[in-house]
Amino acid sequence: MRGDAITRSQSQAAKVAGLAYLITFAIVVYVNFGIHDRLIVQDDPGGTARNILTHEKLFRLGMVGDLVYCAGIVVLLSMLYVILKPINHGLALLAALWRFVWVLMWLVMTLNLFDGLRLLKGTGYLLSLEPERLQILANIHVGTRFDYYYVGLLFGSLASTVCAYLWLASRYIPKALAIFGIASSAFCVLCTLLFYVFPDFNGIVNLWLFDSPMGLFDIILSFWLLFKGLRSPGGEVYLIK
């Protein structure tokens, strides 16, 4: 069911949604590539421990960035719900709940980083354990980021698929963009499910390609919402004066 007219709250929500995604995207890119990838050394607990303890404030800044990212995604899912609920209330709510699962997974990832840091600090009763054992335990906590990410990605891409379908039904954005959103999001869902069953699937489709098309859709959509606004059902673009 499609709404008859775009409300002012929907138009305002579109601007907030576009801005929220671009800000959270910038934060998560910096945190992951500028901090986590710099400090966490794969299959090297000792190297990871030295990097984190030497740059503890930077590591903590990364965790704060993750929390800010989660807050931003909650804003985003709320705004998308406001925009899309007139099209189909049930599907809009389902998409919001699926995206919230993505946020929960990201929060668990961040909590594991806190646990890893606590192990590396080795205070209190942890002093009874050897430093090497603490490093291995900490590395286990830090290393689970990868697993939680792909669990969350399934729900995030499911949410994106539903939202893209609602965008298509609403005609609030160009039809071609909405179709690209459906295809790229469904592709991510499929790749993620196959990766669960066949861990070597990343040898066929690179892990980077799982969510890159969907991410491109989100970026284009965000700029459209921020600078173009929502099209009315008749095809015009609704902008706040």
N, C-alpha and C positions, 0 to 999 in steps of 0.2 A: 504494500500500500504506500503510495507516494503522497507527500504533503502537498497542499494546494498553493502555498506561498511560503516564502522564506521569512522567518521572523527576525527581528533585530537581535535577539539573543543568539540565534543560530549564526548570524553574520559576525557578531562579536566573538563567538566561540571559534569560528573559523580562523580569525586573526590570531587568537591566543594559541590555537592548536598548531598553526604554522610556525609561530615563534617558539613555542615549547619544544617542538621536534628539532628545530635547527639548533637551539641552545643545548638540548640534551645530546644531540649527535656530536656537537663540538666537544662537549665534556667527555663523553665516553671514548671518543677517538684519542683525545689527549691522555686520559687516564690509562687506557690500555696500551697505547704505543709509546707514549712519552714517559710512563712510570712503570707499569707492570712488566712490560716486555724488556725494559731496561734493567730491572732489578731481579726478576725471576729467571733463573737459568735452568733450562730443561734438563732433567736427569743429573743435576749437580746440587745436592742438598747443601754441601759446604759453601759453594759459590753463592747460592741463593741466600743462605744465612748471613754471609759476610756482607753482601750487598744491602740486605734489608737493615741489618744492625748499623751499618755505616751511614746509610741514608734513611734513618728511621722516620724523620719528619716528612720526607718526600713520600715514603710508603704510607704514612698516616694521611697525608694530603690526598693520595690516591683513593684511600678508603672513604674519605669525606666526599670526594668527587663521585664515587659510586653511589653514595647515599643521596646526594643532590640529584644525580641522574634518576634514581628511583622516584624521588619526589616529582621530578619533571614529567616522568612517564605517567604518574597518577593524574597530573594536570591534563596531559594529552588525552588519556583515555576518557576522562570526564568530559572534555570538550567535544571529542568525537561522538560520545553518547548524546550530548545535547544536539549536535548537528543531525545525527542519523536516526534518532528515535522516532521522528515523524514518519520515516519511510517504513520501518518495521521495528516496533518497540522490542519484541522478543529477540530478534537477531542483533540489534544494537546492544542490548544488555548482555547477550552471550559473548559478543566480541569484547566488551568491556571486562567481563569476568575472565576471559582467556588472557587478555593483556595483563590483568592483575596477577595472574599466575606467573607470567613472565617477570613481573616486578618482584614477586616473592622469591623466585629462583635467584634473582640478582641480589636480593638481600641476604639469602643464605650464602651466596658466594662471598659477600662482604664479611659476614660473620666468620666464615672460615679463615679469612685473612686476619681478622682480629685474633682468632685462636692460634693461628700460626705465629703471629708476633708474640703472643703471650708465652708460647712454648720456647721461642728463641731467647726471650728475656730470661727465662729460667729462674724465676723468683719463687719464694715460698717452698712448698713441698716439691717443686720441680727440680730443686737443687740436688735432690737425691739421685737424679738420673744423669747419665753421662752426656756430655755435650753432643757427641755424635748421634746418640739416640734421639735427643731432642731435635736435632736438625732433620733427621729422617721423619719424625712425627710431624714437625712443622711443614716439611715439604709435602707430606700427604695432604694436609689441610689446604695448603696453597694450590696444590695440583688438582684438586677436585673442581676448581673453577671451570675447567674444560668440560667435565661431565655435566655440571649443573647448567652451563650455558646452553648445551644442545638439548637438554630437557626443556628449559625455558623457551628455546627457539621454536620448538614445535608449537607451543601454545601461542607464542607471539605471531608466528606465521599463520596459524589458524585464524587468529583475530584479524590479521591483515587481510586474509582472503575474504572473510565475511564483510569487513568494512568496504573492501573494493567492490564487492557485489552490490552493497547498498549505495555506494557512490554511483555505480552504473545505473541502478534503478532510479536514483534521484535525479539524474541529469544535472547535478550541481557542478560537476567538473566535465571537461571534454570526454567524450565516449572512448576515444582511443587511449587516453590516460587511465581510465577506469579498467579497461580490458587488460592493459599492460599490468595493472595492479593485481588483477585476479590471476593472471598467468604467472607472474613472478612470485607471488605469495604461495600459490598452489605448488609451484616448482620447489619452493623451500620446504613446504610440508612433506612432499614426496621424498626429497633428498634426505631430510632428517630421519624419516621413518626407515628408509633403506639403510642409513648409516647405523641405526640401532641394531638392525638385524645382521647387517654385513659390515663389520668394522673396517674392512678393506675397501669399502665403496669410495672412500676419498681418493683411491688410486684411479678411479674412473672419472669422478667429478671432484675437482679440487674443493677443499673445505671453504675456500674463499668465495667460491661460486654459489654456495648454498643460499646465502642471504644477500649477496651483492646486488642482484637485480631488484629484489624487494627494497633494499636500502635506497637504490636509485629512484624507484617509484616514490618512496617516502620523501626524498629530498625535493623532487620535482613537484609533488603534491603540496609540500609545505610552502614552497615559493609561490605556487599558484594561489593558495589560500591567503597568504600574507599580502600579496601584491595585486591579485586579481579579484579575490573574493569568491562568493558563491553565485553560480548562475541561477536565475529564477527558472521555474518549470517551463516557462515559455522560451527560454534560451538566452535571456539577457543576463548580464552579470550584476549582482546586487552588491553595492558598495555603501559603506556608511559615510555620510557627508559630515 
